Amino acid sequence: MANPLYDRLFGAHAGQGTPFLYLPDGTVISHREFLALAAQIAHVTAAIGLKPGDRVAAQVQKSPQALALYAACAQAGLVFLPLNTAYTVDELTYFIENSGASLVVCDGSSQTTLAPVAEKLGARLETLNADGSGTLMDQARGMPTEFNTAERESGDLAALLYTSGTTGRSKGAMLTQDNLLSNAETLVSEWRFTKADVLLHALPIFHTHGLFVATNVALMAGCSMILLPKFDLDTVIDWLPKATAMMGVPTFYTRLLGDTRFTRDLTAHMRLFVSGSAPLLAETHVQFETRTGHRILERYGMTETNMNTSNPYDGERRAGTVGFPLPGVELKITNPDDGSDLPRGEIGLIEVRGPNVFKGYWQMPEKTAAELREDGFFITGDLGQVDADGYVHIVGRNKDLIISGGYNIYPKEIELVLDEQPGVLESAVIGVPHADFGETVLGVLVAAPGAAPDLDGIQHAVQGSLARFKHPRELIVIDELPRNTMGKVQKNILRDRYKDRFAG
């Protein structure tokens, strides 16, 4: 029976004793052992009555068994719903109810609080702990190590990924088998992954970056992964000499640069460093290349599409850009007001179309219709421009656009100036309510270690670089910017915190 996702990513390694996962304690799990584990979990899902198309919600710590749960869902034809380990019971209740999950897998520490929720919503509850223990694996151990793969088609739903929900209820992005496979195929080719690679994997696997980019690429290429529970500086430095590639968020790279052990010699054997999920400061690019001789490859993707663009593997990896549209992906910049195409160099909404673009939002036809055009273009909500050389620049989210006195102000333009100032580690520019202008600009700064930024001097520098209507009305220094688990600055939190700054 055909099941494209399982057959291509997992089944292709059937019977192979090649190393798949290297664990921090020195354990090595082969492809054959991993697939046997997945098959046993698939048998558990069948034994409790799950059928192809049913949803499995998982809020579990990163482990080989958690990864095997994803493989088991693919083999059994189930729709996998990974959930952020930071979500509260109230949030989980919404996800379980909205998705109609038949099975919920959680950490043992959450069992008591989630059991009433699962019972009320008619879902089966099993546990899976970070060490591989729990009721799910207790049942799996007695199961056969082979499973008859469920028949599925390329257009069938493979995963539900819920957006972060900074405005309104989170939306469940429906990703098909072809969405995931097409993107993995493209990235393996574009980033030159082969069976010889060893990918250092320190990302969470509840997010598209760690699960559907890093893991799927490794599976598609047939290479191995160093599976670390999380980013720990000492552990990453210890394991780097055994890796050839690493995928991370900007925080990973800034932390590495802050350690004197991170040297050119330590990274001499590395082939590729990839960064995404949040913008990488140009300064980090420069520091990284100066220190290691490697230029980080930055790319752009999102929950609904996986990866859309990438800086080139061969050719200039241009700081401050996310490169070019990937093969098979169409990208255009449109007018936010009427959807018309804008010429190269102008700022507008980024829209993308391709086999990577999701099927729509789960049980939200109106939201789907509002963001996914009939011709297949998805309105990303990101503002950007394409420069004269074809590189794509992300200016910010459309919801972060500041309109002050009738003028459109793009925070990124101001942040680039602020980030260059002495004593400034990073910045975030937001719009806050203002009686006269509707909104006004507020600059939020984080000081570099041991520095005390000269706010008057910074304002003077901004005045010399930008038009008056773009000048921050005030600059504020805080200890750190609020971020989500993938390192993205949560400007909605800042806007809420300072919404009354200029009230009245």
C-alpha positions in Angstrom: 0.0 0.0 0.0 1.3 3.5 -0.8 1.8 6.1 1.9 4.1 8.8 0.3 5.2 10.5 3.6 6.0 7.3 5.4 7.5 5.5 2.4 9.9 8.3 1.5 11.0 9.5 4.9 10.9 6.4 7.0 10.2 3.2 4.9 13.2 4.0 2.7 15.4 3.1 5.7 13.7 -0.3 6.5 16.1 -2.9 7.7 19.1 -0.5 7.6 21.5 -0.7 10.6 22.9 2.7 9.7 23.1 5.2 12.7 20.1 7.6 12.8 20.2 9.1 16.3 23.2 9.9 18.5 22.1 10.6 22.0 24.0 12.7 24.7 24.7 9.6 26.8 26.5 7.9 23.9 23.6 5.7 22.8 23.3 5.2 19.1 19.9 4.3 17.6 19.9 2.8 14.1 17.3 3.5 11.4 16.1 -0.2 11.9 15.7 0.2 15.7 13.9 3.5 15.3 11.4 2.1 12.8 10.8 -0.9 15.0 10.0 1.5 17.9 7.7 3.5 15.6 5.9 0.4 14.5 5.3 -0.7 18.1 3.7 2.7 18.8 1.6 2.4 15.6 0.3 -0.9 16.9 -0.8 0.9 20.2 -2.8 3.5 18.3 -4.5 0.7 16.3 -5.2 -1.3 19.5 -7.0 1.6 21.1 -9.1 2.1 17.9 -7.6 4.9 16.0 -8.1 5.0 12.3 -6.4 6.9 9.4 -7.3 10.6 9.6 -7.8 10.6 13.3 -5.8 13.3 15.2 -3.1 12.7 17.8 -2.1 15.6 20.0 1.3 15.4 21.7 2.7 17.7 24.3 5.8 15.8 25.3 9.5 16.5 25.9 12.0 15.9 23.1 13.2 12.3 23.0 13.7 9.5 20.5 10.3 8.1 21.5 8.7 11.4 20.9 10.2 11.4 17.4 9.0 7.8 16.9 5.5 8.9 17.8 5.6 11.2 14.7 6.8 8.3 12.6 4.1 6.1 14.0 1.4 8.6 13.1 2.8 8.7 9.6 2.8 4.9 9.3 -0.7 4.6 10.8 -2.1 7.4 8.6 -2.9 9.6 11.7 -2.7 13.4 11.7 0.1 14.5 14.0 -0.5 17.6 16.2 2.7 18.6 18.1 2.1 21.1 20.9 4.4 23.5 22.6 5.5 22.2 26.0 4.9 25.7 27.5 1.1 25.6 26.7 -1.2 25.8 29.7 -4.2 23.5 30.4 -6.6 26.2 29.1 -4.7 26.4 25.9 -4.4 22.6 25.5 -8.2 22.3 26.1 -8.8 24.5 23.1 -6.4 22.6 20.9 -7.7 19.2 21.9 -11.3 20.3 21.5 -10.8 22.3 18.2 -8.8 19.5 16.6 -11.1 16.7 17.8 -8.0 14.7 18.9 -8.8 11.0 19.6 -5.5 10.5 21.4 -3.6 12.9 23.7 0.0 12.1 24.7 1.4 14.1 27.5 4.3 14.1 30.0 3.5 12.2 33.1 3.6 15.3 35.2 0.6 16.7 33.3 -1.5 13.6 33.6 -3.5 14.6 36.6 -4.5 18.0 35.2 -5.2 16.8 31.6 -7.1 13.6 32.5 -10.4 15.5 33.2 -10.0 17.5 30.0 -9.4 14.4 27.9 -12.3 12.6 29.5 -14.7 15.5 28.9 -13.6 15.7 25.3 -13.7 12.0 24.6 -10.0 11.6 24.0 -7.7 8.8 25.1 -4.9 10.0 27.3 -1.4 8.3 27.4 1.8 9.5 28.9 5.4 9.7 27.5 8.2 11.1 29.6 11.6 12.6 28.5 13.3 9.3 29.5 11.1 7.2 27.3 8.9 5.9 30.2 5.2 6.2 30.5 2.0 4.4 29.6 2.4 4.7 25.9 5.8 2.9 25.8 4.6 0.4 28.5 2.0 -0.8 25.9 4.4 -0.5 22.9 7.0 -2.8 24.4 4.9 -5.9 23.9 3.9 -5.0 20.4 5.3 -6.4 17.1 8.1 -4.5 15.5 6.5 -4.4 12.1 3.2 -2.6 11.1 1.2 -2.7 7.9 1.5 0.9 6.7 -1.8 2.6 6.2 -2.6 3.7 2.6 -2.6 7.4 2.2 -2.4 9.8 -0.7 -0.2 12.8 -1.2 -3.1 15.3 -0.7 -4.1 13.7 2.6 -3.7 15.6 5.8 -0.4 14.7 7.7 -0.2 17.3 10.4 -2.0 20.1 12.2 0.2 22.9 13.4 -1.4 25.6 15.5 -0.2 29.2 15.0 1.0 31.2 18.0 -2.3 33.1 18.2 -1.0 36.5 19.1 -4.3 38.0 17.9 -7.4 36.0 18.4 -7.7 32.2 18.7 -4.8 30.0 17.3 -5.5 28.6 13.9 -4.7 25.0 12.9 -2.7 25.0 9.7 -3.5 21.8 7.7 -0.3 20.4 6.2 -0.6 17.6 3.6 1.8 14.8 2.9 2.9 16.6 -0.3 3.4 19.9 1.6 6.0 18.2 3.9 7.6 16.0 1.2 8.0 18.6 -1.4 9.7 21.0 1.0 12.0 18.3 2.4 13.1 17.3 -1.2 13.8 20.9 -2.1 15.9 21.6 1.0 17.9 18.5 0.7 18.8 19.5 -2.8 19.4 23.3 -2.1 21.4 22.7 1.1 23.3 19.7 -0.3 22.5 17.2 2.3 23.7 13.6 1.8 23.9 10.4 3.8 27.3 11.5 4.9 26.0 14.4 7.0 25.5 14.5 10.7 23.0 17.2 11.8 23.3 18.7 15.2 19.7 18.9 16.3 19.1 21.1 19.4 15.7 22.6 18.3 12.4 21.7 19.9 10.3 19.2 17.8 6.9 20.8 18.5 7.7 23.5 16.0 8.0 23.3 12.2 11.7 24.2 12.3 12.8 21.3 14.4 10.3 18.7 13.2 9.5 19.4 9.5 12.7 21.2 8.5 15.5 19.6 10.5 14.1 16.1 11.0 12.5 15.7 7.6 15.6 16.8 5.8 17.7 14.3 7.8 15.3 11.5 7.0 15.0 12.5 3.3 18.8 12.6 3.0 19.3 9.4 5.0 21.8 11.1 7.3 22.1 10.9 11.1 21.3 13.4 13.8 22.8 14.3 17.1 19.5 14.6 19.1 20.0 17.0 22.0 17.0 17.6 24.4 17.6 21.3 24.1 20.2 23.9 23.4 22.8 23.6 26.1 26.0 25.6 25.4 28.5 23.0 26.9 26.7 20.1 25.2 26.6 21.7 21.8 30.3 22.6 22.0 31.1 19.1 23.0 29.2 17.6 20.1 30.1 20.1 17.3 33.3 18.2 16.3 31.1 15.2 15.5 28.6 17.2 13.3 28.7 18.5 9.7 25.7 20.7 9.9 23.6 22.6 12.4 20.2 24.3 12.2 19.4 26.9 14.8 17.7 30.2 15.8 19.7 33.4 16.3 20.0 32.9 20.0 22.0 29.7 19.4 24.6 31.6 17.4 24.9 34.6 19.8 25.4 32.2 22.7 28.1 30.3 20.9 29.8 33.6 20.0 29.8 34.5 23.6 32.0 31.5 24.5 35.7 31.6 23.9 35.7 27.8 23.2 33.8 28.5 20.0 36.7 28.9 17.5 37.6 28.4 13.9 39.3 25.1 14.8 36.1 23.8 16.5 34.1 24.5 13.4 36.7 23.6 10.7 35.0 20.4 9.7 31.5 21.9 9.6 29.8 22.2 6.2 26.7 24.3 7.0 25.1 26.5 9.6 21.5 27.5 9.0 19.5 30.1 10.9 15.8 30.9 10.9 12.5 31.4 12.9 13.6 34.9 13.8 15.8 37.6 12.1 19.6 37.4 12.5 21.3 40.6 13.2 23.8 41.7 10.5 26.3 42.1 13.4 25.9 38.4 14.3 26.6 37.5 10.6 29.8 39.5 10.7 31.0 38.2 14.1 30.3 34.6 13.1 32.2 34.8 9.9 35.1 36.6 11.5 35.3 34.0 14.3 34.7 30.8 12.3 35.2 31.6 8.6 31.6 30.3 8.0 28.8 32.5 6.7 25.4 31.5 8.3 22.7 30.6 5.7 19.5 32.5 6.6 16.2 31.4 5.3 12.5 32.3 5.6 9.5 30.1 6.4 6.4 29.9 8.5 4.0 27.4 10.0 1.6 27.5 7.0 4.3 27.0 4.4 7.4 25.4 5.8 10.3 27.1 3.9 9.7 29.7 1.2 13.1 31.3 0.5 16.8 30.6 1.3 20.1 32.3 0.8 22.1 30.3 -1.7 24.4 27.4 -0.7 26.7 28.5 -3.5 26.9 32.3 -4.0 26.5 35.3 -1.7 24.7 34.8 1.5 23.6 38.3 2.0 23.1 39.5 5.6 19.8 41.2 6.3 18.0 39.1 3.6 16.4 35.7 3.4 17.7 35.0 -0.1 15.7 33.9 -3.1 12.4 31.9 -3.5 13.1 28.2 -3.3 12.6 26.2 -6.6 8.9 25.6 -7.1 7.9 28.5 -4.9 6.5 31.7 -6.4 6.8 34.9 -4.4 5.4 38.3 -5.1 5.0 41.6 -3.2 1.5 43.1 -3.2 -0.4 46.2 -2.1 -2.0 45.5 1.3 -5.0 47.6 0.3 -6.0 46.0 -3.0 -3.8 43.0 -3.6 -2.2 44.4 -6.7 1.4 43.5 -7.6 4.0 46.0 -6.6 7.3 46.6 -8.6 10.6 45.4 -7.4 12.0 47.6 -4.6 8.7 48.6 -3.1 7.5 47.4 0.3 4.3 45.4 0.5 2.8 42.1 1.6 4.7 38.9 0.8 2.5 36.3 -0.9 3.7 32.8 -1.8 2.4 29.9 -3.9 3.8 26.4 -4.3 3.5 22.8 -3.3 4.7 23.8 0.2 1.7 26.0 0.9 -0.8 24.5 3.3 -4.4 23.3 2.6 -6.1 25.9 4.8 -7.1 26.4 8.4 -8.8 23.6 10.3 -12.5 24.3 10.6 -12.0 28.0 9.8 -13.3 28.5 6.2 -13.6 32.3 6.6 -10.0 32.6 7.8 -8.8 30.3 5.0 -10.6 32.4 2.4 -9.2 35.6 3.8 -5.6 34.5 3.7 -5.4 31.9 0.9 -6.4 33.3 -2.4 -8.4 31.2 -5.0 -5.3 31.2 -7.3 -3.3 29.5 -4.5 -1.3 32.5 -3.3 -1.0 32.7 0.5 -1.0 36.1 2.1 1.8 35.6 4.6 1.1 38.8 6.7 4.8 39.6 6.4 5.9 42.9 4.9 8.9 42.7 2.6 10.6 43.8 -0.6 12.7 42.3 -3.3 15.9 44.2 -4.1 17.5 44.8 -7.5 19.4 41.5 -7.2 16.4 39.5 -6.4 17.1 39.0 -2.7 14.0 39.0 -0.4 14.1 41.4 2.6 11.6 40.9 5.5 10.6 44.3 6.8 8.2 43.1 9.5 4.7 41.8 10.2 1.8 43.7 8.7 0.3 44.0 12.2 3.6 45.6 13.3 3.3 48.4 10.7 3.0 51.8 12.5 0.7 54.4 11.0 1.5 57.8 12.5 -0.2 61.0 11.2 -1.1 59.1 8.0 2.5 58.0 7.3 3.4 54.3 7.1 6.4 53.5 9.2 8.3 50.2 9.0 9.9 49.3 12.4 12.7 47.3 10.8 14.1 50.4 9.1 14.4 52.2 12.5 15.7 49.0 14.3 18.6 48.8 11.8 19.7 52.3 12.8 19.2 51.6 16.6 21.1 48.3 16.5 24.2 50.0 15.1 24.4 52.5 17.9 27.1 52.2 20.6 26.0 50.3 23.7 22.9 48.8 22.0 22.7 45.0 21.9 19.3 44.9 20.1 16.1 46.9 19.7 12.4 46.6 19.0 10.3 49.4 17.6 6.6 49.5 18.2 3.7 51.8 17.6 1.7 52.9 20.6 -1.5 55.0 20.8 -1.2 58.8 20.6 -4.0 61.3 20.9 -2.8 63.5 18.0 -1.2 61.1 15.6 -3.2 57.9 16.2 0.1 56.1 16.8 3.6 57.2 17.6 7.0 55.4 17.5 8.5 53.9 20.7 12.0 52.4 20.6 12.7 49.7 23.1 16.5 49.0 23.6 18.5 46.3 25.3 21.9 47.4 26.4 25.1 45.5 25.4 26.7 43.8 28.4 28.3 46.4 30.7 27.2 49.3 28.6 24.9 52.3 29.3 23.5 53.6 26.0 23.6 57.4 25.5 19.9 57.9 24.7 20.4 61.5 23.6 23.2 60.5 21.3 21.2 57.7 19.8 18.3 60.0 19.1 20.7 62.4 17.4 22.0 59.5 15.2 18.4 58.6 14.3 17.6 62.2 13.4 20.6 62.2 11.0 19.5 59.0 9.3 15.7 59.0 9.1 12.9 61.3 8.2 11.4 63.2 11.2 8.1 61.2 11.2 10.1 58.0 11.8 11.9 59.3 14.9 11.0 57.5 18.1 9.1 59.8 20.5 11.0 58.0 23.3 13.7 55.4 23.8 13.3 53.0 26.7 16.0 50.6 28.0 14.9 47.2 29.3 16.7 44.1 30.5 15.6 41.8 27.7 13.0 41.6 24.9 10.1 39.2 25.4 10.5 36.3 23.0 8.6 33.1 22.2 10.2 29.7 22.3 11.7 30.1 18.8 13.3 33.4 19.6 10.9 35.7 17.9 10.4 39.1 19.6 6.8 39.3 20.9 5.9 42.9 20.0 2.3 42.3 21.0 3.5 42.0 24.6 5.5 45.3 24.3 2.6 47.1 22.7 0.3 46.0 25.6 3.0 47.0 28.2 3.4 50.5 26.8 -0.1 51.2 25.4 -0.8 54.0 27.9 2.6 55.6 27.5 1.3 58.6 25.6 -2.4 58.3 26.4 -4.4 61.5 26.6 
